């Protein structure tokens, strides 16, 4: 599953219109910083693009504890009570993982 505009809160998370990232997007690299995440991706199969987005408070620190820049992210869904991350690990396995958001739990 790739980034899509189906989930309402995805736009708040990535702060980018859904037409820029769709089913044909291939993520090449993700660098997780303290307050932002830098993504390198291919949208057209030829050119690579860099994108930086600022996520809600504490989100990158949760990710940074669990992932490294070599992981290729395929999907990040942000719900009020959890964040679901789908990524390709170093063995080229596609893994979906639920991260409980301990900072914003209700």
Buried (B, 14 or more C-beta within 10 A) or exposed (E): EEBEEEBEEBEEBBEBEBEEBEEEBBBEBBBBEEEEBBBBBBBEEEEEBEBEEBBBEEBBEBBBEEBEEEBBBBBBBBEEEEBBBBBBEEEEEEEEEEBEBEEBEE
